[in-house]
Amino acid sequence: MSIVTVQLGQCGNQIGQEVFSALCSDIRGTHGLCSKKENESYQDSCKERFFCEEESAVPVARAVLVDMEPKVISQTLCMAARSGHWKYSSHSHFCQKQGSGNNWANGYSVHGPRHKEAIMNLVQKEAEKCDRLGGFFTIMSMAGGTGSGLGAFVTQCLRDAFPTSFILNHVVWPYGTGEVIVQNYNSVLTLSHLYHSSDALLVHENDVIHKICAQLMNIKQISFRDVNQVIAHQLGSVFQPTHTAGGGSGYSRNPLGELMETLVPHPEFRMLGLRNIPQMPESSLPYSTFSWPGLIKHLRQMLIANAQMEEGIDWQVRPPHPSSIPSTNKPLHFNTSIANLVILRGKDVHGVDLGSFQDPSLYTSWLNPQDAFNAWKTPRAFNKYEKSAALVSNSQFLLKPLDSIVGKAWNMFASKAYLHQYTKFGIQEEDFLDCFTTLEQVISSYTNL
């Protein structure tokens, strides 16, 4: 099944381009460390999922690019074409001249309705090129105006136009120190609207990725491109083909559907976090060896201690004892999960023991641990890593950042700071209050796990 990617705003378009580049360099690599037959079926499955073949023989990304200013889209189209290995279709992008001025209301209430028909026509055409449409993957940031405001509007349009398709929103969480003065307003409005129209939100925090670039990748002067490449690597490690538990011998047919089925058992809980191990500069790979038990042990501790990377994990955090039934006895900083998915790629994956992830004390009491944990595997290595593991988790990973962003936005709202910038585009105080209510409910649900 194929996935149509919708890239929204500057951030969405720059990350989208890195994602397709990472997928393409992965399937072109001869480092598969697996049989020729396995490698070929992996490549075919990836191509069907993310690219369509045209006469030119260069794979064309199944993507729609949307931005309210032309600069980033023309750079993105250019970089893809220059690679020579893949490209975007020349008819699947939409841009305007004026931008959204970092104002969510401008993107959502003005640009959205004005350009709805043109954007949805492009999406419809892209969807019709798929033999079987698996769903939509949107990429956007929460801080600005186009990605967030127009992104929320387009997601609602996708839900109306394709009521039975899966929609996964990839959302980039802004730096805590701030890129835009109204980023907390934009984030609250974006998240609450996506919560109503999306099937799940897969979140990357800029601060976390920045730390990975500095500490694991040893990059001295970190650019947005470095951050985007780490995000693209992590997304690739989830969406490249794998064998699912009951999927027989073939590669999984519908990654979005299977992701939702395994990780979103209840509509109140839609926030997914992603952890990846190992991560290092390419130059260090030849000098590194990893064992599966070591990787799994680190990944599990990253999950329960809510660590963002394999360095600096708090090894003191332990799961609560089953005897202490009341949730008040929960150890401090312990991260409770609703559902987890571990994805293993590389050598000897089929012998890996994942029992430690099936421990009932990691999960909430209302879901059977057999249903709460799933594993996908493939012997084909990913992106030059002989062994690698990814964890997609529906857990309390995002509770703290969410609480913080809602708190900051509420403080600004209470003093009516910058509200006039939103009311002039038709977003009223009641709309803000509805959004706060939605997110307070989400925070309360995750807190009470």
C-alpha positions as CSV (number, residue, x, y, z in Angstrom):
1,M,0.0,0.0,0.0
2,S,1.2,3.5,-0.7
3,I,1.5,6.5,1.5
4,V,0.9,10.1,0.3
5,T,3.1,12.6,2.1
6,V,1.9,16.1,2.6
7,Q,4.7,18.6,3.3
8,L,3.4,21.8,4.9
9,G,5.3,25.0,5.5
10,Q,9.1,25.6,5.6
11,C,9.8,23.0,8.2
12,G,7.6,20.3,6.6
13,N,9.1,20.8,3.2
14,Q,12.7,20.7,4.4
15,I,12.1,17.6,6.6
16,G,10.1,15.9,3.8
17,Q,13.0,16.3,1.4
18,E,15.4,14.8,3.9
19,V,13.0,11.8,4.6
20,F,12.8,10.9,0.9
21,S,16.6,11.3,0.5
22,A,17.2,9.0,3.5
23,L,14.7,6.4,2.1
24,C,16.3,6.6,-1.3
25,S,19.9,6.3,-0.1
26,D,18.8,3.4,2.1
27,I,17.3,1.4,-0.7
28,R,20.2,2.2,-3.1
29,G,22.8,1.0,-0.5
30,T,24.4,-2.4,-1.1
31,H,24.9,-2.7,2.7
32,G,21.7,-4.8,3.2
33,L,23.6,-7.6,5.0
34,C,20.8,-9.9,3.8
35,S,20.1,-12.2,0.9
36,K,19.6,-10.8,-2.6
37,K,16.0,-11.9,-2.6
38,E,15.3,-10.2,0.7
39,N,16.9,-7.0,-0.5
40,E,14.9,-6.9,-3.7
41,S,11.6,-7.4,-2.0
42,Y,12.6,-4.7,0.5
43,Q,13.4,-2.3,-2.3
44,D,10.2,-3.1,-4.2
45,S,8.1,-2.6,-1.0
46,C,9.7,0.8,-0.2
47,K,9.3,2.0,-3.8
48,E,5.6,1.0,-3.8
49,R,5.1,2.7,-0.5
50,F,6.8,6.1,-1.1
51,F,7.6,6.5,-4.8
52,C,5.9,6.0,-8.1
53,E,7.9,5.1,-11.2
54,E,7.5,7.3,-14.2
55,E,8.8,7.0,-17.8
56,S,12.0,8.8,-16.8
57,A,13.0,5.8,-14.6
58,V,13.8,8.2,-11.7
59,P,11.5,7.4,-8.8
60,V,9.0,10.2,-8.1
61,A,8.1,10.9,-4.5
62,R,4.4,10.4,-3.7
63,A,4.2,13.9,-2.1
64,V,2.3,17.2,-2.2
65,L,4.3,20.3,-1.2
66,V,2.5,23.3,0.2
67,D,3.9,26.6,1.4
68,M,2.7,30.2,1.4
69,E,6.0,31.5,0.1
70,P,7.9,30.1,-2.9
71,K,11.5,30.0,-1.7
72,V,11.7,26.8,0.3
73,I,9.6,24.8,-2.2
74,S,11.8,25.8,-5.1
75,Q,15.0,24.9,-3.1
76,T,13.4,21.5,-2.1
77,L,12.4,20.6,-5.7
78,C,15.9,21.6,-6.8
79,M,17.8,19.6,-4.2
80,A,15.7,16.5,-5.0
81,A,16.2,16.8,-8.8
82,R,19.9,17.5,-8.3
83,S,20.4,14.2,-6.4
84,G,19.6,12.3,-9.7
85,H,18.2,9.4,-7.6
86,W,14.7,10.6,-7.1
87,K,12.6,13.7,-7.6
88,Y,9.3,15.4,-6.9
89,S,6.6,15.5,-9.5
90,S,6.6,18.9,-11.3
91,H,2.8,19.2,-10.8
92,S,2.4,18.5,-7.1
93,H,3.3,21.7,-5.3
94,F,1.4,24.7,-4.4
95,C,2.8,28.0,-3.2
96,Q,1.9,31.7,-2.8
97,K,3.9,34.8,-2.5
98,Q,2.9,36.2,0.9
99,G,3.6,33.8,3.8
100,S,1.5,33.5,7.0
101,G,3.6,35.7,9.2
102,N,3.9,33.1,12.0
103,N,0.2,33.5,12.7
104,W,-1.8,30.3,13.1
105,A,-5.1,32.1,12.5
106,N,-3.8,33.5,9.2
107,G,-2.9,30.0,8.0
108,Y,-6.1,28.4,9.3
109,S,-8.8,31.0,8.7
110,V,-7.4,32.9,5.6
111,H,-5.0,30.8,3.5
112,G,-6.8,27.5,4.3
113,P,-10.3,28.3,3.0
114,R,-8.9,30.5,0.2
115,H,-6.7,27.7,-1.3
116,K,-8.5,24.6,-0.2
117,E,-9.7,23.6,-3.7
118,A,-6.2,23.9,-5.3
119,I,-4.5,22.0,-2.5
120,M,-7.0,19.2,-2.2
121,N,-7.0,18.8,-6.0
122,L,-3.3,18.1,-5.8
123,V,-3.8,15.6,-3.0
124,Q,-6.6,13.9,-4.9
125,K,-4.4,13.5,-8.0
126,E,-1.6,12.0,-5.9
127,A,-4.0,9.6,-4.1
128,E,-5.4,8.5,-7.5
129,K,-1.9,7.5,-8.6
130,C,-1.8,4.8,-5.9
131,D,-3.0,1.3,-6.7
132,R,-4.0,1.0,-3.0
133,L,-3.9,4.1,-0.8
134,G,-2.7,3.3,2.8
135,G,-3.2,6.8,4.1
136,F,-1.6,10.2,4.5
137,F,1.5,11.3,6.3
138,T,1.7,15.0,7.0
139,I,4.9,16.8,8.1
140,M,4.6,20.2,9.8
141,S,5.9,22.3,12.6
142,M,3.8,23.8,15.4
143,A,5.5,27.1,15.9
144,G,5.0,29.0,12.7
145,G,1.9,30.0,10.7
146,T,1.7,27.9,7.5
147,G,2.8,24.5,8.8
148,S,0.7,24.8,11.9
149,G,-2.4,26.8,10.9
150,L,-2.7,25.7,7.3
151,G,-1.5,22.2,8.4
152,A,-4.4,21.9,10.9
153,F,-6.8,23.1,8.2
154,V,-5.5,20.7,5.5
155,T,-5.6,17.8,8.0
156,Q,-9.3,18.5,8.6
157,C,-9.9,18.6,4.8
158,L,-8.1,15.2,4.5
159,R,-10.3,13.7,7.1
160,D,-13.5,15.0,5.4
161,A,-12.4,13.9,1.9
162,F,-10.9,10.6,2.9
163,P,-13.0,9.5,6.0
164,T,-11.7,5.9,6.0
165,S,-8.0,6.6,5.3
166,F,-5.4,6.7,8.0
167,I,-3.9,10.1,8.8
168,L,-0.6,10.4,10.8
169,N,0.6,13.9,11.5
170,H,4.3,14.3,12.1
171,V,4.7,17.3,14.3
172,V,7.9,19.2,15.1
173,W,7.8,20.6,18.6
174,P,9.5,24.1,18.9
175,Y,12.6,24.9,20.9
176,G,11.7,25.6,24.5
177,T,13.7,28.8,24.5
178,G,11.5,30.0,21.6
179,E,11.8,30.7,17.9
180,V,8.6,32.8,17.7
181,I,7.0,34.9,20.4
182,V,3.5,33.4,19.8
183,Q,4.8,29.8,19.4
184,N,2.9,28.5,22.4
185,Y,-0.4,29.9,21.1
186,N,0.3,28.4,17.7
187,S,1.2,25.0,19.3
188,V,-1.9,24.8,21.5
189,L,-4.2,25.7,18.5
190,T,-2.4,23.1,16.3
191,L,-2.4,20.2,18.8
192,S,-6.0,20.6,19.8
193,H,-7.2,20.8,16.2
194,L,-5.1,17.8,15.1
195,Y,-6.4,15.8,18.1
196,H,-9.9,16.0,16.5
197,S,-9.0,15.1,13.0
198,S,-5.8,13.0,13.0
199,D,-5.5,9.3,13.9
200,A,-2.2,9.9,15.7
201,L,0.5,12.5,16.2
202,L,4.1,11.5,16.0
203,V,6.2,14.1,17.7
204,H,9.8,15.2,17.5
205,E,11.1,17.8,19.9
206,N,13.7,20.2,18.4
207,D,15.5,20.4,21.8
208,V,15.9,16.6,21.9
209,I,17.2,16.3,18.3
210,H,19.5,19.2,18.9
211,K,21.0,17.4,21.9
212,I,21.4,14.3,19.8
213,C,23.3,16.3,17.1
214,A,25.6,17.8,19.7
215,Q,26.3,14.8,22.0
216,L,25.9,11.7,19.7
217,M,26.7,13.1,16.3
218,N,29.5,15.4,17.6
219,I,28.4,18.2,15.3
220,K,29.9,21.5,16.4
221,Q,27.8,24.1,14.5
222,I,24.4,22.6,14.3
223,S,22.2,23.7,11.4
224,F,18.5,23.0,10.7
225,R,19.7,20.6,8.0
226,D,21.6,18.5,10.6
227,V,18.5,18.4,12.8
228,N,16.3,17.4,9.9
229,Q,18.6,14.6,8.9
230,V,18.4,13.0,12.3
231,I,14.6,13.3,12.2
232,A,14.6,11.8,8.7
233,H,16.8,8.9,9.8
234,Q,14.4,8.2,12.8
235,L,11.3,8.3,10.5
236,G,13.0,6.1,8.0
237,S,13.8,3.5,10.7
238,V,10.0,3.3,11.4
239,F,8.5,3.5,7.9
240,Q,10.9,1.4,5.8
241,P,9.5,-2.1,5.2
242,T,9.5,-4.7,8.0
243,H,7.8,-8.1,8.7
244,T,5.0,-7.6,11.2
245,A,4.2,-10.3,13.8
246,G,1.4,-12.0,12.0
247,G,2.3,-10.9,8.5
248,G,3.6,-14.2,7.1
249,S,6.8,-14.0,5.0
250,G,6.0,-10.9,3.0
251,Y,6.7,-7.3,3.9
252,S,3.9,-5.4,5.8
253,R,1.2,-4.1,3.5
254,N,-0.1,-1.1,5.4
255,P,2.4,0.5,7.7
256,L,0.1,3.4,8.8
257,G,-2.8,1.1,9.6
258,E,-0.6,-1.3,11.5
259,L,1.0,1.5,13.4
260,M,-2.4,2.8,14.5
261,E,-3.7,-0.6,15.3
262,T,-0.7,-1.5,17.5
263,L,-0.3,1.9,19.2
264,V,-3.6,3.8,19.5
265,P,-6.1,1.6,21.3
266,H,-8.2,4.5,22.6
267,P,-9.0,7.9,20.9
268,E,-8.0,9.8,24.1
269,F,-4.4,8.8,23.6
270,R,-2.9,9.8,20.3
271,M,0.6,11.1,21.1
272,L,3.4,9.0,19.9
273,G,7.1,9.5,20.7
274,L,10.0,8.0,18.9
275,R,13.4,6.8,20.2
276,N,16.2,5.4,18.1
277,I,19.4,3.4,19.0
278,P,22.3,3.5,18.1
279,Q,22.9,6.9,16.6
280,M,26.4,8.1,15.7
281,P,28.4,9.8,12.9
282,E,28.8,7.6,9.8
283,S,32.6,7.8,10.3
284,S,32.4,6.0,13.6
285,L,30.3,3.1,12.3
286,P,33.2,0.9,11.1
287,Y,34.7,1.0,14.6
288,S,31.6,0.1,16.5
289,T,30.0,-3.2,17.4
290,F,26.6,-3.7,19.0
291,S,24.9,-6.7,20.6
292,W,21.2,-7.1,20.6
293,P,20.9,-7.7,24.4
294,G,22.8,-4.4,25.0
295,L,20.7,-2.4,22.6
296,I,17.4,-3.8,24.0
297,K,18.5,-3.2,27.6
298,H,19.3,0.5,26.7
299,L,16.1,0.9,24.7
300,R,14.0,-0.4,27.6
301,Q,15.6,1.8,30.1
302,M,15.2,4.8,27.7
303,L,11.5,3.9,27.7
304,I,10.9,3.6,31.5
305,A,13.2,6.5,32.5
306,N,11.9,8.7,29.6
307,A,15.5,9.3,28.3
308,Q,15.7,10.9,24.9
309,M,18.9,9.1,23.8
310,E,21.3,6.4,24.9
311,E,23.6,8.8,26.7
312,G,22.7,10.1,30.1
313,I,20.0,7.5,30.9
314,D,18.9,7.4,34.6
315,W,19.5,3.7,35.4
316,Q,18.0,4.1,38.9
317,V,14.4,4.2,37.6
318,R,12.7,0.9,38.0
319,P,9.1,-0.3,37.2
320,P,6.7,-0.3,40.2
321,H,6.2,-3.6,42.0
322,P,3.0,-5.3,41.1
323,S,2.0,-5.5,44.8
324,S,1.7,-1.7,45.0
325,I,-1.7,-1.5,43.3
326,P,-2.5,2.2,44.0
327,S,-0.9,4.3,41.3
328,T,0.2,6.8,44.0
329,N,3.0,4.4,44.8
330,K,4.5,4.8,41.4
331,P,8.3,5.6,41.5
332,L,9.1,9.2,40.6
333,H,10.0,9.7,36.9
334,F,8.7,6.3,35.9
335,N,7.2,6.6,32.4
336,T,4.0,4.5,32.1
337,S,3.1,3.2,28.6
338,I,-0.2,2.4,26.9
339,A,1.4,0.6,24.0
340,N,4.9,0.2,22.5
341,L,6.2,-1.0,19.2
342,V,9.8,-2.0,18.8
343,I,11.3,-2.2,15.3
344,L,14.5,-4.2,14.8
345,R,16.6,-4.1,11.7
346,G,19.8,-6.0,10.8
347,K,21.7,-9.1,11.6
348,D,20.2,-12.0,13.6
349,V,17.0,-10.1,14.4
350,H,14.9,-13.2,14.7
351,G,16.7,-14.6,17.7
352,V,16.3,-11.4,19.8
353,D,14.6,-11.7,23.2
354,L,12.1,-8.9,23.7
355,G,10.6,-10.4,26.9
356,S,11.7,-7.3,29.0
357,F,9.2,-5.2,27.0
358,Q,6.3,-7.5,27.9
359,D,6.6,-6.8,31.6
360,P,3.0,-5.9,32.7
361,S,4.4,-3.3,35.2
362,L,5.4,-1.1,32.2
363,Y,1.9,-0.7,31.0
364,T,-1.4,0.7,32.2
365,S,-3.7,-1.8,33.9
366,W,-6.6,-1.6,31.3
367,L,-4.7,-3.2,28.4
368,N,-3.4,-6.8,28.3
369,P,0.4,-6.7,28.0
370,Q,0.1,-9.1,25.0
371,D,-1.9,-6.5,23.2
372,A,0.2,-3.5,24.4
373,F,3.5,-4.7,22.9
374,N,4.4,-5.5,19.3
375,A,7.6,-6.0,17.4
376,W,8.4,-5.6,13.7
377,K,11.6,-7.1,12.3
378,T,13.7,-7.4,9.2
379,P,17.1,-9.0,8.6
380,R,17.8,-6.1,6.2
381,A,20.1,-3.5,7.8
382,F,19.0,0.2,7.7
383,N,21.2,3.1,6.6
384,K,24.6,1.4,7.1
385,Y,23.8,0.3,10.7
386,E,24.6,-3.4,11.1
387,K,22.0,-3.6,13.9
388,S,19.5,-0.9,14.9
389,A,16.3,-0.6,16.9
390,A,13.5,2.0,17.0
391,L,10.9,2.4,19.7
392,V,7.5,4.1,18.9
393,S,5.8,4.6,22.2
394,N,2.3,5.8,23.2
395,S,3.3,6.7,26.8
396,Q,3.9,9.7,29.1
397,F,6.9,10.8,26.9
398,L,5.3,14.1,26.0
399,L,3.4,14.9,29.2
400,K,6.0,17.4,30.5
401,P,6.5,19.3,27.3
402,L,2.8,19.4,26.7
403,D,2.1,20.7,30.2
404,S,4.8,23.3,29.8
405,I,3.5,24.6,26.5
406,V,-0.1,24.8,27.7
407,G,1.0,26.6,30.9
408,K,3.0,29.2,29.0
409,A,0.2,29.8,26.5
410,W,-2.3,30.1,29.3
411,N,-0.2,32.8,31.1
412,M,-0.1,34.8,27.9
413,F,-3.8,34.3,27.3
414,A,-4.7,35.4,30.8
415,S,-3.1,38.7,30.2
416,K,-4.6,38.9,26.7
417,A,-1.1,39.2,25.1
418,Y,-1.1,39.3,21.3
419,L,-4.7,38.1,21.1
420,H,-5.7,40.9,18.7
421,Q,-3.3,39.3,16.2
422,Y,-5.6,36.2,16.2
423,T,-9.0,37.9,16.6
424,K,-8.5,40.0,13.5
425,F,-8.5,36.7,11.5
426,G,-11.6,35.4,13.2
427,I,-10.1,33.2,16.0
428,Q,-12.0,34.3,19.1
429,E,-11.3,33.9,22.8
430,E,-13.9,31.0,23.0
431,D,-11.9,29.2,20.4
432,F,-8.8,29.5,22.5
433,L,-10.7,28.3,25.6
434,D,-12.0,25.2,23.7
435,C,-8.4,24.4,22.7
436,F,-7.2,24.7,26.3
437,T,-10.0,22.4,27.4
438,T,-9.1,19.8,24.8
439,L,-5.4,19.7,25.9
440,E,-6.1,19.9,29.6
441,Q,-8.2,16.7,29.1
442,V,-5.3,15.1,27.2
443,I,-2.8,16.0,30.0
444,S,-5.2,14.7,32.7
445,S,-5.7,11.4,30.8
446,Y,-2.0,10.8,30.4
447,T,-1.2,11.9,34.0
448,N,-3.7,9.3,35.4
449,L,-2.2,6.3,33.6
